[in-house]
Amino acid sequence: MRPLQHTKIPIQDGILQFEGSILEKERYNGEANAISWRSEGQIDLRKTGTYAMASLRFFQDVSRAPKKAEDLSPEEDHWIKSAYMGGLVWAEPYEGIATELDYNEYYPHILAYEGACWPIGPGEFKTFTHI
């Protein structure tokens, strides 16, 4: 069985708003039931709407990382903002059909990458006298 087409299914007030044929709705519900049963209720497509958001929510639920990082001190915030330059991107002007990328699709892969590191607490300031 091939997966459903990548479409965003709106959720309003916690209720799935499905806009498709009866067969698509039955298939989606069947897949959602199967996934929920196999994951022992940990993954519910009806709450997230898409496979990508379901995988992201599942990763956040089972991750041992804290739910929210500590707030930065004003001094640390100043230094981080001062150090950021932003990327320079060269591009030719373009007109026509374009595709909008959804970075949530790739986000779980980045989080699961063994080498990914980011601070979750305040840093320690050091002064280097030589390099």
TAMO-V79052 format. One record per backbone hydrogen bond with DSSP energy under -1.0 kcal/mol. CO is the residue of the C=O (numbers start at 1). NH is the residue of the N-H. If there is no record, write none. Layout:
<<CO & NH> <CO & NH>>
//
This chain:
<<5 & 7> <10 & 17> <12 & 15> <15 & 12> <21 & 25> <22 & 26> <23 & 27> <24 & 28> <25 & 29> <26 & 30> <27 & 31> <28 & 32> <29 & 33> <30 & 34> <31 & 35> <32 & 36> <33 & 37> <34 & 38> <35 & 39> <36 & 41> <37 & 40> <39 & 42> <44 & 47> <44 & 48> <45 & 49> <50 & 54> <51 & 55> <52 & 56> <53 & 57> <54 & 58> <55 & 59> <56 & 60> <57 & 61> <58 & 62> <59 & 63> <73 & 77> <74 & 78> <75 & 79> <76 & 80> <77 & 81> <78 & 82> <79 & 83> <80 & 84> <102 & 105> <103 & 107> <106 & 110> <107 & 111> <108 & 112> <113 & 116> <120 & 70>>
//
